C-alpha cells in the first residue's frame, strides 16, 4: 500500500494509516495514527478503503468497511464471496493500478458514492433476519420431512461454501509456495 501511495501525484491528499510504516518513505504525505480501540470515527470519515493483503480469508475489515458504505480498492484475491459490489480490484502487487484506482475514486464523488452504496447493499446476504429465515425454513423442512426442500437448501449452501473454501485453500497454498515455505498434511 505504501508503494502505491508513494506514486500518487496528488500530494494534498492525506492518508491515514493505523499500522506501522517503514521509514523509507520520508517524502510521502501520511498521517500516522496510533492504535485505536474504537475506530468507528475513522470509518465514518473515510472516503474509501484500500486493502493490500496478498492473502486474506474472510476479511472482517472488508465487512466493516462495507457496513459503513465505504468503497474499497483491493488486490484481486479471488474471493467471490466478498470481492463483489463496492470493491474495485486490481492485479496483485500492481501498485500503479492500485494508485490509479484510488485516485479515480477520490476524484469522482458520484462513482465513490455509488460504489459505497453497492458495498453496503452487498452485505444483505449476511443479514441476521435472512439467516434466521433460512434456519427456520430448514428446521421446518426437517420437521415436516420435506426431503426435497432439505436437499435443495443443502445443495445451494454447499455450493457456495465449497467454492469459497476452495478459493481460500488455493490462495493460501499459492502464497505458501510463492513464499517458499514448506508444508505438509498430517492425518
Secondary structure, DSSP 8 states (H G I E B T S, - for coil): -HHHHHT-S-TT--EEESS---TT-SSS-EEE----S--HHHHHH-S-EEE--SS-SS-HHHHHHHHTT--EEEE----TTTSSTTEEEE-TT-HHHHHHHHHHHHH-HHHHHHHHHHHHHGGGGG-HHHHHHHHHHHHHHHHHT-HHHHHHHHHHHHHHHHHHHHHHHHHHHHHHHHTT-------
